[in-house]
Amino acid sequence: MSHQQKIMILGAGDLGRRVLSELAHSKADRHIQLVGRNKEETLRAANLASFCSLQRGYTINVAHAITDITDVERTAECIAMSNPDVIFLAASLQSWWVISTLPSDAFNRLYAANFGPWLPMHLVPVMKAMQAVKMAGSDAVVVNAAFPDAVHPALSAVGLSPHIGIGNVANNVPGIRTAAADYLDCCVDDIEVRLIAHHYVSHRLSRHGDKGLGELGLAVVMNGTDVTFDIDVSRLLKRLPTDYRRTGGLPGQAMTAASAVSVLEPLAEGRDSVVHAPAPNGLPGGYPVAIESGGFRLALPAGMSEEEAVRINLAGQKQDGISEIRPDGTILFEPSAMEILDQELGYRCSTMALSEAEERARELARRFRDYRARGCTPATHKPMSTKLPSPAVCSDEAH
Ligand SMILES: NC(=O)c1ccc[n+]([C@@H]2O[C@H](COP(=O)([O-])OP(=O)(O)OC[C@H]3O[C@@H](n4cnc5c(N)ncnc54)[C@H](OP(=O)(O)O)[C@@H]3O)[C@@H](O)[C@H]2O)c1
């Protein structure tokens, strides 16, 4: 008899529910548990997935459980009780799309800071979930959606990195394959792509069709032959936001869900596969990855070393607003990116130790809430004084 696949989805928001729905439409012998913090919402979401699956002739077992991820003991209890083979983390204190719900001028100003400064909102739930995984003594493979490109290298310093991420680098691969098949006038099945790109570059590719100020690595292989040099790569990539543009925003998270399933299914089924994923084994940024016997090996283009791939990703990391992730997990933020959050929200953080992340996430959430409540007027550093300061206190620091 085949082994029943046991998958836990921790985080019952938009992405967690999409992935639940995708995984529930399968003929596999599969048990999926959706774990959220809102009892009513989580129960309804689990039943919806179960009934949709049943309606289409599948009999996947969908359960649900309730925890607040900040309650590490309770989350560990949930994990120990269901003993999953694979855990998918889809929890966040503030998903990437939340700033897009602001008025467009405020959104554009904050968007210019890129994603790095928001790291605490993604890192904290992942850190708590990983503490729970350890406390439960679980040997599940942990797959994370929340900004893995930067969260994993930071948490690997303290042995808390999930095993692999999903999305970002992966989300552009089908578009690149389709554009390359068109360019080379062949069938998309004949085309394989090997893409190395950080979150920043992945985002640039879908929105602008270029690598911006970051770097990327790309090999296009047709029927086993590397044809990258036969292609005008810049022209090809420009077709992503033009001829091959796709739905974005929240509905566009269907692409992320598909990328997640491309990683989750081989892991749950114990099947080997070559995929694209961010942060395998705690590395920064995104890579082509071979899933082999439940482990991960980089599947880089011929001739590219791991050092080169990491260097490409670190160039993207800097453009995303993160200057450095130190070996102890301390994060240094780019001053130019943080300047924007300071001007808009009054939030400034140049260096963050992992032990400070929770406090920083709380502060960022509070300042963002206040920003929205006051109609998104930029924060003034200090009220303008009507009196000139005395020369003794008139330093750069006072401004
Ligand atoms: N890698 C990629 O390509 C990619 C693409 C899209 C999204 N993402 C990331 O995936 C993550 C999820 O995105 P999303 O769009 O699904 O966000 P979302 O709809 O806001 O869902 C996040 C979920 O996390 C839950 N949560 C927050 N704090 C929690 C806690 N203490 N305990 C339990 N649950 C908690 C929220 O619960 P409540 O509902 O109770 O608030 C919410 O259901 C984000 O980090 C997002 O940036 C990654």
The ligand as an SDF file (V2000), in Angstrom:
LIG
                    3D

 48 52  0  0  0  0  0  0  0  0999 V2000
    7.4710   33.9550   -2.9890 N   0  0  0  0  0  0  0  0  0  0  0  0
    6.5180   34.5120   -3.7570 C   0  0  0  0  0  0  0  0  0  0  0  0
    6.5840   34.5080   -5.0030 O   0  0  0  0  0  0  0  0  0  0  0  0
    5.3180   35.1140   -3.0790 C   0  0  0  0  0  0  0  0  0  0  0  0
    4.2150   35.5330   -3.8180 C   0  0  0  0  0  0  0  0  0  0  0  0
    3.0880   35.9740   -3.1460 C   0  0  0  0  0  0  0  0  0  0  0  0
    3.0890   36.0810   -1.7570 C   0  0  0  0  0  0  0  0  0  0  0  0
    4.2290   35.7300   -1.0900 N   0  0  0  0  0  0  0  0  0  0  0  0
    4.3240   35.8450    0.3560 C   0  0  0  0  0  0  0  0  0  0  0  0
    3.5560   34.8180    0.9600 O   0  0  0  0  0  0  0  0  0  0  0  0
    3.1210   35.2570    2.2490 C   0  0  0  0  0  0  0  0  0  0  0  0
    1.6090   35.0840    2.3430 C   0  0  0  0  0  0  0  0  0  0  0  0
    1.0170   35.9300    1.3790 O   0  0  0  0  0  0  0  0  0  0  0  0
   -0.5680   36.1420    1.2810 P   0  0  0  0  0  0  0  0  0  0  0  0
   -0.7680   37.0090    0.1110 O   0  0  0  0  0  0  0  0  0  0  0  0
   -1.2610   34.8630    1.4080 O   0  0  0  0  0  0  0  0  0  0  0  0
   -0.8330   37.0150    2.6010 O   0  0  0  0  0  0  0  0  0  0  0  0
   -2.1760   37.1060    3.4730 P   0  0  0  0  0  0  0  0  0  0  0  0
   -3.3550   36.8740    2.6080 O   0  0  0  0  0  0  0  0  0  0  0  0
   -2.0830   38.3640    4.2560 O   0  0  0  0  0  0  0  0  0  0  0  0
   -2.0290   35.8580    4.4430 O   0  0  0  0  0  0  0  0  0  0  0  0
   -1.1370   35.8600    5.5010 C   0  0  0  0  0  0  0  0  0  0  0  0
   -1.7350   35.0050    6.5630 C   0  0  0  0  0  0  0  0  0  0  0  0
   -0.8220   34.9530    7.6670 O   0  0  0  0  0  0  0  0  0  0  0  0
   -1.6420   34.8450    8.8080 C   0  0  0  0  0  0  0  0  0  0  0  0
   -0.9660   35.2210   10.0380 N   0  0  0  0  0  0  0  0  0  0  0  0
   -0.3640   36.3790   10.3440 C   0  0  0  0  0  0  0  0  0  0  0  0
    0.0820   36.3430   11.6010 N   0  0  0  0  0  0  0  0  0  0  0  0
   -0.2680   35.1370   12.0990 C   0  0  0  0  0  0  0  0  0  0  0  0
   -0.1260   34.5240   13.3460 C   0  0  0  0  0  0  0  0  0  0  0  0
    0.4910   35.1520   14.3570 N   0  0  0  0  0  0  0  0  0  0  0  0
   -0.6080   33.2950   13.5310 N   0  0  0  0  0  0  0  0  0  0  0  0
   -1.2300   32.6500   12.5110 C   0  0  0  0  0  0  0  0  0  0  0  0
   -1.4140   33.1820   11.3020 N   0  0  0  0  0  0  0  0  0  0  0  0
   -0.9430   34.4180   11.1080 C   0  0  0  0  0  0  0  0  0  0  0  0
   -2.7870   35.7980    8.5520 C   0  0  0  0  0  0  0  0  0  0  0  0
   -3.8220   35.4640    9.4180 O   0  0  0  0  0  0  0  0  0  0  0  0
   -5.1500   36.3700    9.5670 P   0  0  0  0  0  0  0  0  0  0  0  0
   -5.9320   36.0710    8.3230 O   0  0  0  0  0  0  0  0  0  0  0  0
   -5.7830   35.8520   10.7920 O   0  0  0  0  0  0  0  0  0  0  0  0
   -4.6790   37.7830    9.6310 O   0  0  0  0  0  0  0  0  0  0  0  0
   -3.0690   35.5320    7.0940 C   0  0  0  0  0  0  0  0  0  0  0  0
   -4.0640   34.5590    6.9440 O   0  0  0  0  0  0  0  0  0  0  0  0
    3.6030   36.7070    2.3570 C   0  0  0  0  0  0  0  0  0  0  0  0
    4.8330   36.7470    3.0100 O   0  0  0  0  0  0  0  0  0  0  0  0
    3.7740   37.1300    0.9150 C   0  0  0  0  0  0  0  0  0  0  0  0
    4.6280   38.2400    0.7480 O   0  0  0  0  0  0  0  0  0  0  0  0
    5.3110   35.2380   -1.7210 C   0  0  0  0  0  0  0  0  0  0  0  0
  1  2  1  0
  2  3  2  0
  2  4  1  0
  4  5  1  0
  4 48  2  0
  5  6  2  0
  6  7  1  0
  7  8  2  0
  8  9  1  0
  8 48  1  0
  9 10  1  0
  9 46  1  0
 10 11  1  0
 11 12  1  0
 11 44  1  0
 12 13  1  0
 13 14  1  0
 14 15  2  0
 14 16  1  0
 14 17  1  0
 17 18  1  0
 18 19  2  0
 18 20  1  0
 18 21  1  0
 21 22  1  0
 22 23  1  0
 23 24  1  0
 23 42  1  0
 24 25  1  0
 25 26  1  0
 25 36  1  0
 26 27  1  0
 26 35  1  0
 27 28  2  0
 28 29  1  0
 29 30  1  0
 29 35  2  0
 30 31  1  0
 30 32  2  0
 32 33  1  0
 33 34  2  0
 34 35  1  0
 36 37  1  0
 36 42  1  0
 37 38  1  0
 38 39  2  0
 38 40  1  0
 38 41  1  0
 42 43  1  0
 44 45  1  0
 44 46  1  0
 46 47  1  0
M  CHG  2   8   1  16  -1
M  END
$$$$
